[in-house]
């Protein structure tokens, strides 16, 4: 079995980062799992990416996934929008650092650096036994010129992806070998 990367179907407009814990030097979000206490999803797709990089999913997505306890993730309801949850993968998979590009300098305050690319998983990972969700051990995105987030990439097994694809709840991209 192989893994695929979850790609949200839509992007949220600005506003999610209001009140977020941002680095005072580079303005990057300092806690990728931070959830806005006041934000309501405007782009009502079943999976959207917030300005922080966090994946937000609809109640229909939650029902389709079922019990995530054994799937390596948690679904945290948005405080101001009960129809949506933050999808936070808790299982961490190492990324081959040569498969990504780092841009700019490392922030002297928070240690973050904008990172881009198509991540390859470390070759030591046995994906045949993998079920459910996982996230990368490296965060992606961000620029020093504006408040933004850096978030991990979310991966899932092909069986779960096939079930979600059939319901048109999100999109997927293959993970390079």
Secondary structure, DSSP 8 states (H G I E B T S, - for coil): --EEEEE-SEE--TTTTTT--B-TTT-BBS-TT---SS----S-SSEEE-TTS-EEEEHHHHHHH---GGGTEEEEEETTEEEEEEEEE--EE-B-GGGSEEES---TTT---EEES---B-TT--GGG--SEEEEEEEEB--TTS-B--EEEEEEEHHHHHHHHHTTS-EEEE---
